[in-house]
Amino acid sequence: MDTKSTIVALAALAQESRLAIFRLLIQLGPEGMAATKIGAELGIAPSSMSFHLKELAHADLITARQDGRYVIYSANFNAMNEVIGFLTENCCGGNAVIACCVPEEKLS
């Protein structure tokens, strides 16, 4: 993932409703959920849901698939992992041991 794509993804998540939608879809896994159910679960008005879903889709953080008359939204786990990888690729000078990034007093 490049810098521009990471900025787009982080900007999409930098809003309370979109972050809540994305976190819910992460919890649901690949099966995802219909927009109406997402809105009901999170208390987001239907008029706002399409805007928020569009922003997350534009950032490639979610995918949509048709299931009968419903559109089911799922988290794009590959994109999420790419964002996390981009943010942490030089952690501890590339050392694979994650604990090295935690201050010693936190390890005790």
Backbone as JSON Lines, residues from 0, in Angstrom:
{"i":0,"aa":"M","n":[0.85,-1.17,0.0],"ca":[0.0,0.0,0.0],"c":[0.9,1.23,0.0]}
{"i":1,"aa":"D","n":[0.49,2.25,-0.72],"ca":[1.28,3.47,-0.78],"c":[0.72,4.53,0.17]}
{"i":2,"aa":"T","n":[1.44,5.63,0.27],"ca":[1.06,6.69,1.2],"c":[-0.32,7.26,0.89]}
{"i":3,"aa":"K","n":[-0.59,7.53,-0.38],"ca":[-1.87,8.13,-0.75],"c":[-3.05,7.23,-0.38]}
{"i":4,"aa":"S","n":[-2.95,5.94,-0.68],"ca":[-4.01,4.99,-0.34],"c":[-4.21,4.89,1.16]}
{"i":5,"aa":"T","n":[-3.14,4.93,1.9],"ca":[-3.23,4.88,3.36],"c":[-3.93,6.11,3.9]}
{"i":6,"aa":"I","n":[-3.6,7.27,3.36],"ca":[-4.24,8.51,3.79],"c":[-5.74,8.47,3.5]}
{"i":7,"aa":"V","n":[-6.13,7.98,2.33],"ca":[-7.55,7.86,1.98],"c":[-8.25,6.93,2.96]}
{"i":8,"aa":"A","n":[-7.63,5.8,3.27],"ca":[-8.24,4.84,4.21],"c":[-8.37,5.45,5.6]}
{"i":9,"aa":"L","n":[-7.33,6.08,6.08],"ca":[-7.39,6.68,7.42],"c":[-8.39,7.83,7.47]}
{"i":10,"aa":"A","n":[-8.48,8.61,6.4],"ca":[-9.46,9.7,6.36],"c":[-10.88,9.15,6.4]}
{"i":11,"aa":"A","n":[-11.11,8.04,5.71],"ca":[-12.44,7.43,5.73],"c":[-12.81,6.96,7.13]}
{"i":12,"aa":"L","n":[-11.84,6.49,7.87],"ca":[-12.08,5.99,9.22],"c":[-12.11,7.1,10.27]}
{"i":13,"aa":"A","n":[-11.74,8.3,9.89],"ca":[-11.65,9.41,10.83],"c":[-13.0,10.11,11.01]}
{"i":14,"aa":"Q","n":[-14.04,9.31,11.11],"ca":[-15.4,9.82,11.33],"c":[-16.12,8.77,12.16]}
{"i":15,"aa":"E","n":[-16.84,9.19,13.18],"ca":[-17.41,8.28,14.16],"c":[-18.3,7.19,13.56]}
{"i":16,"aa":"S","n":[-19.22,7.55,12.7],"ca":[-20.13,6.54,12.12],"c":[-19.39,5.57,11.22]}
{"i":17,"aa":"R","n":[-18.48,6.07,10.39],"ca":[-17.75,5.18,9.5],"c":[-16.83,4.24,10.27]}
{"i":18,"aa":"L","n":[-16.21,4.74,11.33],"ca":[-15.38,3.88,12.16],"c":[-16.24,2.79,12.81]}
{"i":19,"aa":"A","n":[-17.41,3.15,13.29],"ca":[-18.32,2.17,13.91],"c":[-18.77,1.13,12.88]}
{"i":20,"aa":"I","n":[-19.09,1.56,11.68],"ca":[-19.49,0.63,10.61],"c":[-18.36,-0.34,10.32]}
{"i":21,"aa":"F","n":[-17.16,0.19,10.15],"ca":[-16.02,-0.66,9.81],"c":[-15.73,-1.65,10.93]}
{"i":22,"aa":"R","n":[-15.77,-1.21,12.17],"ca":[-15.51,-2.1,13.31],"c":[-16.57,-3.19,13.39]}
{"i":23,"aa":"L","n":[-17.81,-2.86,13.13],"ca":[-18.88,-3.86,13.12],"c":[-18.63,-4.89,12.02]}
{"i":24,"aa":"L","n":[-18.28,-4.42,10.84],"ca":[-18.04,-5.35,9.72],"c":[-16.82,-6.23,9.98]}
{"i":25,"aa":"I","n":[-15.83,-5.71,10.67],"ca":[-14.66,-6.52,11.06],"c":[-15.12,-7.64,11.99]}
{"i":26,"aa":"Q","n":[-15.97,-7.3,12.94],"ca":[-16.47,-8.3,13.9],"c":[-17.31,-9.37,13.22]}
{"i":27,"aa":"L","n":[-18.06,-8.99,12.2],"ca":[-18.94,-9.93,11.51],"c":[-18.2,-10.91,10.62]}
{"i":28,"aa":"G","n":[-17.02,-10.54,10.18],"ca":[-16.24,-11.41,9.31],"c":[-16.71,-11.33,7.87]}
{"i":29,"aa":"P","n":[-16.3,-12.29,7.04],"ca":[-16.58,-12.24,5.61],"c":[-18.05,-12.27,5.23]}
{"i":30,"aa":"E","n":[-18.92,-12.81,6.1],"ca":[-20.34,-12.87,5.73],"c":[-20.97,-11.49,5.66]}
{"i":31,"aa":"G","n":[-20.48,-10.52,6.43],"ca":[-20.97,-9.14,6.34],"c":[-22.41,-8.97,6.77]}
{"i":32,"aa":"M","n":[-23.01,-7.85,6.3],"ca":[-24.37,-7.51,6.71],"c":[-24.96,-6.51,5.72]}
{"i":33,"aa":"A","n":[-26.29,-6.55,5.6],"ca":[-27.0,-5.6,4.74],"c":[-26.97,-4.21,5.37]}
{"i":34,"aa":"A","n":[-27.0,-3.19,4.52],"ca":[-26.93,-1.8,4.98],"c":[-28.03,-1.47,5.97]}
{"i":35,"aa":"T","n":[-29.24,-1.95,5.73],"ca":[-30.35,-1.64,6.64],"c":[-30.1,-2.2,8.03]}
{"i":36,"aa":"K","n":[-29.52,-3.39,8.09],"ca":[-29.22,-4.0,9.38],"c":[-28.06,-3.31,10.08]}
{"i":37,"aa":"I","n":[-27.07,-2.88,9.29],"ca":[-25.95,-2.13,9.87],"c":[-26.49,-0.86,10.52]}
{"i":38,"aa":"G","n":[-27.32,-0.14,9.78],"ca":[-27.9,1.11,10.29],"c":[-28.71,0.88,11.55]}
{"i":39,"aa":"A","n":[-29.51,-0.19,11.56],"ca":[-30.32,-0.49,12.74],"c":[-29.44,-0.84,13.93]}
{"i":40,"aa":"E","n":[-28.41,-1.62,13.69],"ca":[-27.5,-2.05,14.76],"c":[-26.77,-0.85,15.39]}
{"i":41,"aa":"L","n":[-26.4,0.11,14.55],"ca":[-25.59,1.24,15.04],"c":[-26.39,2.51,15.25]}
{"i":42,"aa":"G","n":[-27.68,2.48,14.93],"ca":[-28.5,3.68,15.1],"c":[-28.16,4.79,14.12]}
{"i":43,"aa":"I","n":[-27.82,4.41,12.89],"ca":[-27.48,5.38,11.84],"c":[-28.65,5.45,10.87]}
{"i":44,"aa":"A","n":[-29.09,6.64,10.59],"ca":[-30.24,6.85,9.69],"c":[-29.93,6.33,8.29]}
{"i":45,"aa":"P","n":[-30.94,5.74,7.64],"ca":[-30.73,5.24,6.27],"c":[-30.21,6.31,5.32]}
{"i":46,"aa":"S","n":[-30.63,7.54,5.51],"ca":[-30.16,8.61,4.62],"c":[-28.66,8.85,4.76]}
{"i":47,"aa":"S","n":[-28.09,8.53,5.9],"ca":[-26.64,8.69,6.12],"c":[-25.84,7.45,5.72]}
{"i":48,"aa":"M","n":[-26.48,6.28,5.82],"ca":[-25.76,5.03,5.58],"c":[-25.14,4.98,4.2]}
{"i":49,"aa":"S","n":[-25.87,5.34,3.16],"ca":[-25.32,5.24,1.81],"c":[-24.09,6.13,1.65]}
{"i":50,"aa":"F","n":[-24.11,7.31,2.25],"ca":[-22.95,8.21,2.18],"c":[-21.75,7.57,2.87]}
{"i":51,"aa":"H","n":[-21.95,7.06,4.08],"ca":[-20.83,6.47,4.82],"c":[-20.3,5.21,4.13]}
{"i":52,"aa":"L","n":[-21.2,4.38,3.63],"ca":[-20.76,3.18,2.92],"c":[-20.0,3.54,1.65]}
{"i":53,"aa":"K","n":[-20.43,4.58,0.95],"ca":[-19.73,5.02,-0.25],"c":[-18.31,5.47,0.08]}
{"i":54,"aa":"E","n":[-18.16,6.2,1.17],"ca":[-16.82,6.66,1.57],"c":[-15.91,5.49,1.92]}
{"i":55,"aa":"L","n":[-16.43,4.52,2.65],"ca":[-15.63,3.35,3.0],"c":[-15.29,2.52,1.77]}
{"i":56,"aa":"A","n":[-16.23,2.4,0.84],"ca":[-15.97,1.66,-0.4],"c":[-14.94,2.4,-1.26]}
{"i":57,"aa":"H","n":[-15.04,3.72,-1.32],"ca":[-14.07,4.52,-2.08],"c":[-12.66,4.31,-1.54]}
{"i":58,"aa":"A","n":[-12.55,4.15,-0.23],"ca":[-11.24,3.91,0.4],"c":[-10.83,2.44,0.3]}
{"i":59,"aa":"D","n":[-11.65,1.62,-0.33],"ca":[-11.41,0.19,-0.52],"c":[-11.37,-0.58,0.8]}
{"i":60,"aa":"L","n":[-12.04,-0.05,1.82],"ca":[-12.06,-0.71,3.13],"c":[-13.22,-1.7,3.26]}
{"i":61,"aa":"I","n":[-14.22,-1.58,2.39],"ca":[-15.34,-2.52,2.39],"c":[-15.64,-2.94,0.96]}
{"i":62,"aa":"T","n":[-16.3,-4.09,0.86],"ca":[-16.75,-4.57,-0.44],"c":[-18.26,-4.8,-0.35]}
{"i":63,"aa":"A","n":[-18.9,-4.81,-1.49],"ca":[-20.35,-5.03,-1.55],"c":[-20.63,-6.17,-2.51]}
{"i":64,"aa":"R","n":[-21.62,-6.99,-2.16],"ca":[-22.05,-8.06,-3.06],"c":[-23.57,-8.16,-3.0]}
{"i":65,"aa":"Q","n":[-24.14,-8.51,-4.12],"ca":[-25.58,-8.64,-4.21],"c":[-26.0,-10.0,-3.66]}
{"i":66,"aa":"D","n":[-27.03,-10.01,-2.82],"ca":[-27.6,-11.25,-2.29],"c":[-29.11,-11.11,-2.37]}
{"i":67,"aa":"G","n":[-29.66,-11.59,-3.49],"ca":[-31.09,-11.38,-3.73],"c":[-31.35,-9.9,-3.93]}
{"i":68,"aa":"R","n":[-32.27,-9.38,-3.15],"ca":[-32.58,-7.95,-3.28],"c":[-31.76,-7.07,-2.35]}
{"i":69,"aa":"Y","n":[-30.87,-7.68,-1.57],"ca":[-30.04,-6.94,-0.63],"c":[-28.61,-6.8,-1.13]}
{"i":70,"aa":"V","n":[-27.97,-5.72,-0.71],"ca":[-26.54,-5.56,-0.92],"c":[-25.89,-5.82,0.43]}
{"i":71,"aa":"I","n":[-24.98,-6.78,0.44],"ca":[-24.29,-7.16,1.67],"c":[-22.91,-6.53,1.66]}
{"i":72,"aa":"Y","n":[-22.58,-5.85,2.74],"ca":[-21.28,-5.19,2.88],"c":[-20.4,-6.0,3.81]}
{"i":73,"aa":"S","n":[-19.13,-6.11,3.44],"ca":[-18.13,-6.83,4.23],"c":[-16.88,-6.0,4.31]}
{"i":74,"aa":"A","n":[-16.13,-6.2,5.39],"ca":[-14.84,-5.54,5.51],"c":[-13.87,-6.13,4.5]}
{"i":75,"aa":"N","n":[-13.02,-5.29,3.95],"ca":[-11.96,-5.75,3.05],"c":[-10.74,-6.0,3.94]}
{"i":76,"aa":"F","n":[-10.58,-7.25,4.37],"ca":[-9.52,-7.58,5.31],"c":[-8.13,-7.39,4.7]}
{"i":77,"aa":"N","n":[-7.99,-7.61,3.4],"ca":[-6.7,-7.39,2.76],"c":[-6.29,-5.92,2.85]}
{"i":78,"aa":"A","n":[-7.24,-5.03,2.58],"ca":[-6.92,-3.59,2.66],"c":[-6.59,-3.2,4.09]}
{"i":79,"aa":"M","n":[-7.36,-3.72,5.06],"ca":[-7.09,-3.42,6.47],"c":[-5.67,-3.86,6.84]}
{"i":80,"aa":"N","n":[-5.3,-5.07,6.43],"ca":[-3.97,-5.57,6.74],"c":[-2.88,-4.76,6.05]}
{"i":81,"aa":"E","n":[-3.18,-4.27,4.84],"ca":[-2.2,-3.43,4.14],"c":[-2.0,-2.1,4.87]}
{"i":82,"aa":"V","n":[-3.07,-1.51,5.37],"ca":[-2.95,-0.26,6.13],"c":[-2.11,-0.5,7.39]}
{"i":83,"aa":"I","n":[-2.43,-1.56,8.11],"ca":[-1.68,-1.87,9.33],"c":[-0.22,-2.15,8.99]}
{"i":84,"aa":"G","n":[0.01,-2.89,7.92],"ca":[1.37,-3.17,7.49],"c":[2.13,-1.91,7.11]}
{"i":85,"aa":"F","n":[1.46,-1.0,6.41],"ca":[2.1,0.26,6.02],"c":[2.49,1.06,7.26]}
{"i":86,"aa":"L","n":[1.59,1.1,8.24],"ca":[1.85,1.89,9.45],"c":[2.95,1.29,10.32]}
{"i":87,"aa":"T","n":[3.15,-0.01,10.22],"ca":[4.11,-0.67,11.11],"c":[5.32,-1.26,10.4]}
{"i":88,"aa":"E","n":[5.47,-1.01,9.1],"ca":[6.53,-1.69,8.36],"c":[7.93,-1.39,8.85]}
{"i":89,"aa":"N","n":[8.16,-0.26,9.45],"ca":[9.49,0.07,9.94],"c":[9.56,0.06,11.46]}
{"i":90,"aa":"C","n":[8.58,-0.57,12.08],"ca":[8.55,-0.67,13.53],"c":[9.82,-1.36,14.03]}
{"i":91,"aa":"C","n":[10.46,-0.75,14.97],"ca":[11.67,-1.33,15.59],"c":[12.75,-1.64,14.56]}
{"i":92,"aa":"G","n":[12.85,-0.81,13.55],"ca":[13.87,-1.01,12.54],"c":[13.68,-2.27,11.72]}
{"i":93,"aa":"G","n":[12.41,-2.73,11.61],"ca":[12.13,-3.92,10.82],"c":[12.24,-5.21,11.61]}
{"i":94,"aa":"N","n":[12.52,-5.13,12.9],"ca":[12.61,-6.32,13.75],"c":[11.24,-6.95,13.86]}
{"i":95,"aa":"A","n":[11.14,-8.24,13.65],"ca":[9.85,-8.93,13.66],"c":[9.26,-9.11,15.05]}
{"i":96,"aa":"V","n":[10.05,-8.88,16.08],"ca":[9.57,-9.06,17.45],"c":[8.79,-7.82,17.85]}
{"i":97,"aa":"I","n":[7.48,-7.96,17.97],"ca":[6.61,-6.83,18.28],"c":[6.9,-6.27,19.66]}
{"i":98,"aa":"A","n":[7.27,-7.11,20.6],"ca":[7.51,-6.65,21.96],"c":[8.6,-5.59,22.03]}
{"i":99,"aa":"C","n":[9.48,-5.54,21.03],"ca":[10.56,-4.55,21.08],"c":[10.02,-3.13,20.96]}
{"i":100,"aa":"C","n":[8.81,-2.98,20.42],"ca":[8.22,-1.67,20.27],"c":[7.53,-1.18,21.54]}
{"i":101,"aa":"V","n":[7.37,-2.05,22.52],"ca":[6.72,-1.69,23.76],"c":[7.79,-1.3,24.76]}
{"i":102,"aa":"P","n":[7.63,-0.13,25.41],"ca":[8.63,0.26,26.42],"c":[8.78,-0.83,27.47]}
{"i":103,"aa":"E","n":[10.0,-1.0,27.97],"ca":[10.31,-2.08,28.93],"c":[9.39,-2.08,30.13]}
{"i":104,"aa":"E","n":[9.02,-0.89,30.67],"ca":[8.16,-0.85,31.85],"c":[6.79,-1.42,31.58]}
{"i":105,"aa":"K","n":[6.33,-1.45,30.32],"ca":[5.02,-2.02,29.96],"c":[5.1,-3.54,29.87]}
{"i":106,"aa":"L","n":[6.28,-4.11,29.67],"ca":[6.43,-5.55,29.53],"c":[6.39,-6.27,30.88]}
{"i":107,"aa":"S","n":[6.67,-5.57,31.95],"ca":[6.73,-6.21,33.27],"c":[5.38,-6.53,33.82]}
